[in-house]
């Protein structure tokens, strides 16, 4: 396969179009962020990268808290809206008819319609150019109980999560493997002896 060289650019895909809530239960905002991910397991750490001119930027910088709310496909229109309009002019919870729910470890509101929310406390702010990266500890995870089976196992595949790739949204679908499947040995079929 031949390739054409382009200059360096932000082209990793797909990404999660998460809705980040900030502020508190009275004065809150939602912004959509695709620059996010997990950066450490123990302690559990994440990040979001935010332009300093965004309305949520100062809310997060001053409080040191935010919530990453995963976006299911059924909320992609709301996520898109929250990424286009500023919270300085519109209450996005009200406009998008999203439910504020109290978090357990931070003052920010969770989005009730989100299947999974990560409550985060900022540990570092790193200026990178167009964006500042908020590094944070994940201090609590709030999971929709419909995604947990009787044995307590999480089934996030049932959440119908959305993905974002180069300006377009997609719904995650077909499972094509699981962690470690490339190294799993196939079970041998039992040999049945003729009588």
Buried (B, 14 or more C-beta within 10 A) or exposed (E): EEEEEEEEEEEEEBBBBBBBBBBBEEEBBBBBBBBBBEEEEEEBBBBBBBEEEBBBBEBBBEBBBBBBBBBBBEBBEBBBBBBEBBBEEBEBBEBBEBEBBEBEBBBBBBBBBBBBBBBBBBEEBEEEEEBBBBBBBBBBBBBBEEBBEEEEEBEBEBBBBBBBBEEEBBEBEEEEEEEEEEEEEEEEEEEEEEE
